[in-house]
Amino acid sequence: MKTVLSIITINYNNLGGLMTTVSSVKNQTWQGFEYIVIDGGSSDGSKEYLESQTQFLDIWVSEKDSGIYNAMNKGIKLAKGEYLLFLNSGDHLFNEKVLEQNFDKLKQKDLICFNLQMVRNGFSKIAASPASLCFSDIYTSSLPHPATFIKKELFSTVGLYDEGLRIVSDWKFFLLALFKFNCSYLKIDETIATFYLDGISSVEDYSEERKLVMKEYFDRFIFDYEDFIENRKFVNTNRFAMLKEMEKTTFGKKLGSLFLRSYVILFSKKKLNDVLNSKNI
C-alpha cells in the first residue's frame, strides 16, 4: 500500500523541542503516515530519547551532518511518502486530530499549503498564505514550511535543498518550484501546525542570501521589479493623502477616480476593498 505522507523532523541538541514534536506526531488520531527523524549527532540526550521511541519511529538516524538543509535532504532521500511535511524540532501539529481531518486533501497538487500558528514570547497569530500566489508574495515572504505539504516528486524536478545556503534554501525551493517550474498550488484555510519564532531564520538577516538567489535566477528583470516594489510601497503609504489632495478640484476628483481604477489593476482586488472600505475616502 502506497504511503500518503512522510513527516520529517530534524534535530540538533534540542531535546526538549524534539520531545514536543515527537509527542505531537505520536498522539495523532490518524496514523497512516511514515515518521522520520534526522538527528545531527546530538550530545544532549536526543539520541537516547530516539532510541526509547523506536517502536513509534519508522526511520531515525543520529549522525553528524553539515547543517539544516543537509539533514532535510537526508530525510527526503529516505522518505517513501507521496507528500512530505517538514516539522522540525520544537514545532508541533496544531492538535491531535488535525491530520485525521485533513489527510484526504493530499491529492494532485504539487504544493498544498495550510495556515500556520506562529508564536513569539507567548503571543500567537495565524499566518495564512494567499489563495492565489503572485511573484511578489514569494519575493517578499515565503510559504510556511511546517504547514506546506510538498509532493516528493517535485524534488526530482526542482532539485534538493541548496546546502550552500544557510537560511533561505526552503524559500529558494518554493520560488523556483512556483515561478521557474510552474508547479501546481492549493491553499487550504485550516491551521495545521504551530511554529515558534526562535529559530535561525527568525533572528538572522536573510536578505543577502535572498539577493544572491534572485540575481542567479531572475537577474534580467530584478531591477525593474525592485523599482515596482518601491513604487507600490510609496502608493500604499501615501494613497489617502494623494486622493485627499486630488479632491480639492473637479479635475482632481476625476483624476482620483482614474487613480483608483489604476490602483485596482496594478495592486489587486483585495487592495481595492481596503481603499473602498476606508473612512478616509
ZALUMKOL-861779 format. One record per residue (C-alpha): x, y, z; chain; residue in three letters. Coordinates in nm, 4 decimals, padded with zeros to 6 digits. Layout:
<vopas>
+----------+----------+----------+--------+--------+
!        u !        v !        w ! chaine ! residu !
+----------+----------+----------+--------+--------+
!        X !        Y !        Z !      A !    ALA !
...
+----------+----------+----------+--------+--------+
</vopas>
This chain:
<vopas>
+----------+----------+----------+--------+--------+
!        u !        v !        w ! chaine ! residu !
+----------+----------+----------+--------+--------+
!  00.0000 !  00.0000 !  00.0000 !      A !    MET !
!  00.1391 !  00.3395 ! -00.1031 !      A !    LYS !
!  00.2404 !  00.5743 !  00.1779 !      A !    THR !
!  00.0474 !  00.9003 !  00.1519 !      A !    VAL !
!  00.2624 !  01.1106 !  00.3818 !      A !    LEU !
!  00.6110 !  01.1214 !  00.5301 !      A !    SER !
!  00.6657 !  01.3578 !  00.8235 !      A !    ILE !
!  01.0299 !  01.4574 !  00.8627 !      A !    ILE !
!  01.1779 !  01.6096 !  01.1788 !      A !    THR !
!  01.5356 !  01.7356 !  01.2007 !      A !    ILE !
!  01.7032 !  01.7997 !  01.5346 !      A !    ASN !
!  02.0326 !  01.9018 !  01.6850 !      A !    TYR !
!  02.0847 !  01.9367 !  02.0610 !      A !    ASN !
!  01.7225 !  02.0367 !  02.1241 !      A !    ASN !
!  01.5947 !  01.7503 !  02.3382 !      A !    LEU !
!  01.3021 !  01.9451 !  02.4844 !      A !    GLY !
!  01.1865 !  02.0620 !  02.1423 !      A !    GLY !
!  01.2326 !  01.7142 !  01.9968 !      A !    LEU !
!  01.0137 !  01.5617 !  02.2683 !      A !    MET !
!  00.7418 !  01.8195 !  02.1980 !      A !    THR !
!  00.7483 !  01.7500 !  01.8248 !      A !    THR !
!  00.7572 !  01.3712 !  01.8517 !      A !    VAL !
!  00.4751 !  01.3759 !  02.1076 !      A !    SER !
!  00.2503 !  01.5828 !  01.8788 !      A !    SER !
!  00.3073 !  01.3400 !  01.5912 !      A !    VAL !
!  00.2778 !  01.0328 !  01.8126 !      A !    LYS !
! -00.0602 !  01.1464 !  01.9514 !      A !    ASN !
! -00.2322 !  01.1979 !  01.6148 !      A !    GLN !
! -00.5621 !  01.0142 !  01.5811 !      A !    THR !
! -00.4729 !  00.9279 !  01.2195 !      A !    TRP !
! -00.1531 !  00.7274 !  01.1916 !      A !    GLN !
! -00.1386 !  00.6481 !  00.8211 !      A !    GLY !
!  00.1950 !  00.8226 !  00.7745 !      A !    PHE !
!  00.5657 !  00.7465 !  00.7901 !      A !    GLU !
!  00.7695 !  00.9305 !  01.0538 !      A !    TYR !
!  01.1388 !  01.0057 !  01.0013 !      A !    ILE !
!  01.3713 !  01.1840 !  01.2463 !      A !    VAL !
!  01.7153 !  01.3060 !  01.1403 !      A !    ILE !
!  01.9375 !  01.3994 !  01.4346 !      A !    ASP !
!  02.2712 !  01.5678 !  01.3732 !      A !    GLY !
!  02.4662 !  01.3668 !  01.6295 !      A !    GLY !
!  02.3309 !  01.5468 !  01.9366 !      A !    SER !
!  02.5086 !  01.5247 !  02.2716 !      A !    SER !
!  02.2164 !  01.6388 !  02.4906 !      A !    ASP !
!  02.0292 !  01.3084 !  02.5252 !      A !    GLY !
!  01.8369 !  01.3370 !  02.1986 !      A !    SER !
!  01.9865 !  01.0146 !  02.0637 !      A !    LYS !
!  01.8927 !  00.8238 !  02.3790 !      A !    GLU !
!  01.5401 !  00.9642 !  02.3596 !      A !    TYR !
!  01.5075 !  00.8485 !  01.9986 !      A !    LEU !
!  01.6261 !  00.5032 !  02.0990 !      A !    GLU !
!  01.3397 !  00.4929 !  02.3510 !      A !    SER !
!  01.0915 !  00.5775 !  02.0738 !      A !    GLN !
!  01.1990 !  00.3212 !  01.8139 !      A !    THR !
!  00.8644 !  00.1385 !  01.8295 !      A !    GLN !
!  00.6973 !  00.4535 !  01.7008 !      A !    PHE !
!  00.9582 !  00.5935 !  01.4601 !      A !    LEU !
!  00.9761 !  00.4393 !  01.1132 !      A !    ASP !
!  01.3275 !  00.5684 !  01.0478 !      A !    ILE !
!  01.5709 !  00.7614 !  01.2617 !      A !    TRP !
!  01.9401 !  00.8404 !  01.2370 !      A !    VAL !
!  02.1780 !  01.0223 !  01.4680 !      A !    SER !
!  02.4976 !  01.1247 !  01.2941 !      A !    GLU !
!  02.6976 !  01.4355 !  01.2177 !      A !    LYS !
!  02.5689 !  01.6440 !  00.9280 !      A !    ASP !
!  02.6763 !  01.9662 !  00.7590 !      A !    SER !
!  02.3720 !  02.1737 !  00.8526 !      A !    GLY !
!  01.9951 !  02.2148 !  00.8417 !      A !    ILE !
!  01.9490 !  02.1523 !  00.4699 !      A !    TYR !
!  02.1858 !  01.8579 !  00.4623 !      A !    ASN !
!  01.9704 !  01.6990 !  00.7333 !      A !    ALA !
!  01.6486 !  01.7797 !  00.5445 !      A !    MET !
!  01.7911 !  01.6312 !  00.2250 !      A !    ASN !
!  01.8747 !  01.3116 !  00.4142 !      A !    LYS !
!  01.5099 !  01.2909 !  00.5157 !      A !    GLY !
!  01.3907 !  01.3443 !  00.1590 !      A !    ILE !
!  01.6112 !  01.0640 !  00.0276 !      A !    LYS !
!  01.4804 !  00.8230 !  00.2921 !      A !    LEU !
!  01.1120 !  00.9152 !  00.2591 !      A !    ALA !
!  00.8636 !  00.6877 !  00.0830 !      A !    LYS !
!  00.5579 !  00.9129 !  00.1113 !      A !    GLY !
!  00.3861 !  01.0761 ! -00.1839 !      A !    GLU !
!  00.3844 !  01.4019 !  00.0156 !      A !    TYR !
!  00.6414 !  01.5325 !  00.2628 !      A !    LEU !
!  00.5853 !  01.7579 !  00.5642 !      A !    LEU !
!  00.8826 !  01.9084 !  00.7489 !      A !    PHE !
!  00.8011 !  01.9514 !  01.1159 !      A !    LEU !
!  01.1288 !  02.0444 !  01.2745 !      A !    ASN !
!  01.2358 !  02.0072 !  01.6348 !      A !    SER !
!  01.0341 !  02.2350 !  01.8648 !      A !    GLY !
!  00.7382 !  02.2807 !  01.6308 !      A !    ASP !
!  00.4240 !  02.0709 !  01.6591 !      A !    HIS !
!  00.0989 !  01.9816 !  01.4903 !      A !    LEU !
! -00.1899 !  02.2114 !  01.5803 !      A !    PHE !
! -00.3998 !  01.9489 !  01.7594 !      A !    ASN !
! -00.4366 !  01.5715 !  01.7847 !      A !    GLU !
! -00.6996 !  01.5448 !  01.5084 !      A !    LYS !
! -00.5517 !  01.7800 !  01.2509 !      A !    VAL !
! -00.4124 !  01.5057 !  01.0248 !      A !    LEU !
! -00.7283 !  01.2964 !  01.0509 !      A !    GLU !
! -00.9312 !  01.5981 !  00.9423 !      A !    GLN !
! -00.7083 !  01.6933 !  00.6507 !      A !    ASN !
! -00.5097 !  01.3992 !  00.5101 !      A !    PHE !
! -00.7764 !  01.3391 !  00.2421 !      A !    ASP !
! -00.6848 !  01.6786 !  00.0915 !      A !    LYS !
! -00.3405 !  01.5498 ! -00.0101 !      A !    LEU !
! -00.4254 !  01.4952 ! -00.3741 !      A !    LYS !
! -00.2969 !  01.6034 ! -00.7144 !      A !    GLN !
! -00.1342 !  01.9406 ! -00.6401 !      A !    LYS !
!  00.2418 !  01.9788 ! -00.6008 !      A !    ASP !
!  00.2254 !  02.2199 ! -00.3056 !      A !    LEU !
! -00.0649 !  02.2125 ! -00.0605 !      A !    ILE !
! -00.0433 !  02.4993 !  00.1845 !      A !    CYS !
! -00.2316 !  02.5279 !  00.5144 !      A !    PHE !
! -00.2316 !  02.8027 !  00.7764 !      A !    ASN !
!  00.0402 !  02.8192 !  01.0425 !      A !    LEU !
!  00.0113 !  02.9353 !  01.4020 !      A !    GLN !
!  00.3164 !  03.1488 !  01.4816 !      A !    MET !
!  00.4171 !  03.2048 !  01.8443 !      A !    VAL !
!  00.6603 !  03.4602 !  01.9874 !      A !    ARG !
!  00.7004 !  03.5384 !  02.3586 !      A !    ASN !
!  00.3650 !  03.3839 !  02.4430 !      A !    GLY !
!  00.1721 !  03.5745 !  02.1761 !      A !    PHE !
!  00.0389 !  03.3973 !  01.8691 !      A !    SER !
! -00.1098 !  03.4780 !  01.5314 !      A !    LYS !
! -00.2280 !  03.2745 !  01.2353 !      A !    ILE !
! -00.0250 !  03.3171 !  00.9176 !      A !    ALA !
! -00.2232 !  03.2475 !  00.6006 !      A !    ALA !
! -00.0787 !  03.2490 !  00.2506 !      A !    SER !
! -00.2870 !  03.3828 ! -00.0419 !      A !    PRO !
! -00.5262 !  03.1532 ! -00.2254 !      A !    ALA !
! -00.3560 !  03.2538 ! -00.5489 !      A !    SER !
!  00.0154 !  03.3337 ! -00.5457 !      A !    LEU !
!  00.1924 !  03.6024 ! -00.7438 !      A !    CYS !
!  00.5667 !  03.6593 ! -00.7672 !      A !    PHE !
!  00.5641 !  03.9399 ! -00.5107 !      A !    SER !
!  00.4134 !  03.7078 ! -00.2477 !      A !    ASP !
!  00.7239 !  03.4889 ! -00.2567 !      A !    ILE !
!  00.9659 !  03.7704 ! -00.3338 !      A !    TYR !
!  00.8814 !  03.9448 ! -00.0074 !      A !    THR !
!  00.7788 !  03.6414 !  00.2006 !      A !    SER !
!  00.7546 !  03.2631 !  00.1652 !      A !    SER !
!  00.5230 !  02.9697 !  00.2159 !      A !    LEU !
!  00.5012 !  02.8448 !  00.5769 !      A !    PRO !
!  00.7286 !  02.5435 !  00.5678 !      A !    HIS !
!  00.5760 !  02.3483 !  00.8633 !      A !    PRO !
!  00.2303 !  02.3934 !  00.7078 !      A !    ALA !
!  00.3075 !  02.3101 !  00.3438 !      A !    THR !
!  00.2841 !  01.9575 !  00.2090 !      A !    PHE !
!  00.5300 !  01.9039 ! -00.0761 !      A !    ILE !
!  00.4865 !  01.6344 ! -00.3355 !      A !    LYS !
!  00.8063 !  01.4295 ! -00.3168 !      A !    LYS !
!  00.8472 !  01.4031 ! -00.6940 !      A !    GLU !
!  00.8778 !  01.7835 ! -00.7044 !      A !    LEU !
!  01.2276 !  01.7461 ! -00.5595 !      A !    PHE !
!  01.3209 !  01.5441 ! -00.8687 !      A !    SER !
!  01.2062 !  01.8359 ! -01.0835 !      A !    THR !
!  01.3392 !  02.1307 ! -00.8829 !      A !    VAL !
!  01.6274 !  01.9599 ! -00.7040 !      A !    GLY !
!  01.7034 !  01.9075 ! -00.3372 !      A !    LEU !
!  01.7572 !  02.1933 ! -00.0934 !      A !    TYR !
!  02.0644 !  02.4011 ! -00.1698 !      A !    ASP !
!  02.3127 !  02.3101 !  00.1031 !      A !    GLU !
!  02.5281 !  02.6069 !  00.0121 !      A !    GLY !
!  02.2689 !  02.8382 !  00.1702 !      A !    LEU !
!  02.2400 !  02.8681 !  00.5482 !      A !    ARG !
!  01.8907 !  03.0122 !  00.5905 !      A !    ILE !
!  01.6823 !  03.0547 !  00.2736 !      A !    VAL !
!  01.7111 !  02.7258 !  00.0848 !      A !    SER !
!  01.3477 !  02.6357 !  00.1545 !      A !    ASP !
!  01.2431 !  02.9800 !  00.0228 !      A !    TRP !
!  01.4577 !  02.9213 ! -00.2877 !      A !    LYS !
!  01.2894 !  02.5845 ! -00.3431 !      A !    PHE !
!  00.9393 !  02.7371 ! -00.3295 !      A !    PHE !
!  01.0453 !  03.0285 ! -00.5521 !      A !    LEU !
!  01.1837 !  02.8014 ! -00.8247 !      A !    LEU !
!  00.9063 !  02.5435 ! -00.7947 !      A !    ALA !
!  00.6374 !  02.8063 ! -00.8459 !      A !    LEU !
!  00.7953 !  03.0521 ! -01.0897 !      A !    PHE !
!  01.0539 !  02.8544 ! -01.2829 !      A !    LYS !
!  00.8913 !  02.5111 ! -01.2969 !      A !    PHE !
!  00.5292 !  02.6331 ! -01.2755 !      A !    ASN !
!  00.4238 !  02.3746 ! -01.0175 !      A !    CYS !
!  00.0620 !  02.3496 ! -00.9038 !      A !    SER !
! -00.0522 !  02.5034 ! -00.5759 !      A !    TYR !
! -00.3535 !  02.4700 ! -00.3483 !      A !    LEU !
! -00.4373 !  02.6770 ! -00.0407 !      A !    LYS !
! -00.6427 !  02.5182 !  00.2408 !      A !    ILE !
! -00.7817 !  02.7586 !  00.5001 !      A !    ASP !
! -00.7179 !  02.5337 !  00.8010 !      A !    GLU !
! -00.4401 !  02.5618 !  01.0616 !      A !    THR !
! -00.2130 !  02.2582 !  01.0549 !      A !    ILE !
!  00.0890 !  02.3343 !  01.2763 !      A !    ALA !
!  00.2479 !  02.5658 !  01.5323 !      A !    THR !
!  00.5835 !  02.7327 !  01.4741 !      A !    PHE !
!  00.7931 !  02.9119 !  01.7364 !      A !    TYR !
!  00.9819 !  03.2211 !  01.6226 !      A !    LEU !
!  01.3149 !  03.1449 !  01.7838 !      A !    ASP !
!  01.4873 !  02.9543 !  01.5031 !      A !    GLY !
!  01.7873 !  03.0641 !  01.2976 !      A !    ILE !
!  01.5796 !  03.2244 !  01.0192 !      A !    SER !
!  01.3813 !  03.4213 !  01.2790 !      A !    SER !
!  01.6785 !  03.6019 !  01.4280 !      A !    VAL !
!  01.9305 !  03.6298 !  01.1439 !      A !    GLU !
!  01.9232 !  03.8597 !  00.8421 !      A !    ASP !
!  01.8485 !  03.6517 !  00.5341 !      A !    TYR !
!  01.8237 !  03.9376 !  00.2813 !      A !    SER !
!  02.1749 !  03.8882 !  00.1398 !      A !    GLU !
!  02.1151 !  03.5202 !  00.0673 !      A !    GLU !
!  01.7857 !  03.6052 ! -00.0991 !      A !    ARG !
!  01.9577 !  03.8651 ! -00.3181 !      A !    LYS !
!  02.2101 !  03.6051 ! -00.4333 !      A !    LEU !
!  01.9313 !  03.3667 ! -00.5343 !      A !    VAL !
!  01.7359 !  03.6370 ! -00.7161 !      A !    MET !
!  02.0467 !  03.7508 ! -00.9031 !      A !    LYS !
!  02.1234 !  03.3946 ! -01.0127 !      A !    GLU !
!  01.7781 !  03.3105 ! -01.1456 !      A !    TYR !
!  01.5917 !  03.6365 ! -01.2144 !      A !    PHE !
!  01.8682 !  03.8901 ! -01.2736 !      A !    ASP !
!  01.7323 !  04.0226 ! -01.6038 !      A !    ARG !
!  01.4247 !  04.1824 ! -01.4541 !      A !    PHE !
!  01.5108 !  04.2190 ! -01.0865 !      A !    ILE !
!  01.5960 !  04.5910 ! -01.1134 !      A !    PHE !
!  01.2589 !  04.6722 ! -01.2702 !      A !    ASP !
!  01.0832 !  04.4523 ! -01.0186 !      A !    TYR !
!  01.2500 !  04.6176 ! -00.7189 !      A !    GLU !
!  01.1557 !  04.9557 ! -00.8642 !      A !    ASP !
!  00.7969 !  04.8330 ! -00.8923 !      A !    PHE !
!  00.8015 !  04.7157 ! -00.5290 !      A !    ILE !
!  00.9297 !  05.0540 ! -00.4103 !      A !    GLU !
!  00.6636 !  05.2370 ! -00.6122 !      A !    ASN !
!  00.3946 !  05.0134 ! -00.4675 !      A !    ARG !
!  00.5178 !  05.0833 ! -00.1148 !      A !    LYS !
!  00.5038 !  05.4565 ! -00.1873 !      A !    PHE !
!  00.1486 !  05.4321 ! -00.3231 !      A !    VAL !
!  00.0327 !  05.2174 ! -00.0313 !      A !    ASN !
!  00.1801 !  05.4647 !  00.2180 !      A !    THR !
!  00.0593 !  05.7837 !  00.0534 !      A !    ASN !
! -00.2576 !  05.6942 ! -00.1357 !      A !    ARG !
! -00.5026 !  05.8579 !  00.1066 !      A !    PHE !
! -00.3079 !  06.1843 !  00.1174 !      A !    ALA !
! -00.2820 !  06.1833 ! -00.2621 !      A !    MET !
! -00.6555 !  06.1274 ! -00.3060 !      A !    LEU !
! -00.7377 !  06.3954 ! -00.0496 !      A !    LYS !
! -00.5327 !  06.6485 ! -00.2438 !      A !    GLU !
! -00.6985 !  06.5413 ! -00.5682 !      A !    MET !
! -01.0461 !  06.6038 ! -00.4249 !      A !    GLU !
! -00.9757 !  06.9771 ! -00.3950 !      A !    LYS !
! -01.0549 !  07.0358 ! -00.7650 !      A !    THR !
! -01.3028 !  06.8921 ! -01.0147 !      A !    THR !
! -01.0198 !  06.7735 ! -01.2349 !      A !    PHE !
! -00.8512 !  06.6220 ! -00.9320 !      A !    GLY !
! -01.1649 !  06.4266 ! -00.8429 !      A !    LYS !
! -01.1723 !  06.2819 ! -01.1940 !      A !    LYS !
! -00.8031 !  06.2073 ! -01.1730 !      A !    LEU !
! -00.8582 !  06.0471 ! -00.8340 !      A !    GLY !
! -01.1217 !  05.8190 ! -00.9847 !      A !    SER !
! -00.8773 !  05.7216 ! -01.2577 !      A !    LEU !
! -00.6101 !  05.6676 ! -00.9929 !      A !    PHE !
! -00.8392 !  05.4275 ! -00.8083 !      A !    LEU !
! -00.9063 !  05.2290 ! -01.1244 !      A !    ARG !
! -00.5339 !  05.2098 ! -01.1992 !      A !    SER !
! -00.4672 !  05.1108 ! -00.8412 !      A !    TYR !
! -00.7119 !  04.8218 ! -00.8766 !      A !    VAL !
! -00.5473 !  04.6973 ! -01.1935 !      A !    ILE !
! -00.1968 !  04.7123 ! -01.0529 !      A !    LEU !
! -00.2441 !  04.6088 ! -00.6942 !      A !    PHE !
! -00.5309 !  04.3570 ! -00.6947 !      A !    SER !
! -00.8932 !  04.3416 ! -00.5935 !      A !    LYS !
! -00.8057 !  04.2996 ! -00.2278 !      A !    LYS !
! -00.6355 !  04.6374 ! -00.2245 !      A !    LYS !
! -00.9485 !  04.7911 ! -00.3829 !      A !    LEU !
! -01.1608 !  04.6615 ! -00.0980 !      A !    ASN !
! -00.9159 !  04.8128 !  00.1502 !      A !    ASP !
! -00.9485 !  05.1502 ! -00.0206 !      A !    VAL !
! -01.3267 !  05.1474 ! -00.0651 !      A !    LEU !
! -01.3868 !  05.0388 !  00.2934 !      A !    ASN !
! -01.1612 !  05.3073 !  00.4355 !      A !    SER !
! -01.3265 !  05.6008 !  00.6147 !      A !    LYS !
! -01.0527 !  05.8288 !  00.4847 !      A !    ASN !
! -01.2137 !  05.8432 !  00.1390 !      A !    ILE !
+----------+----------+----------+--------+--------+
</vopas>
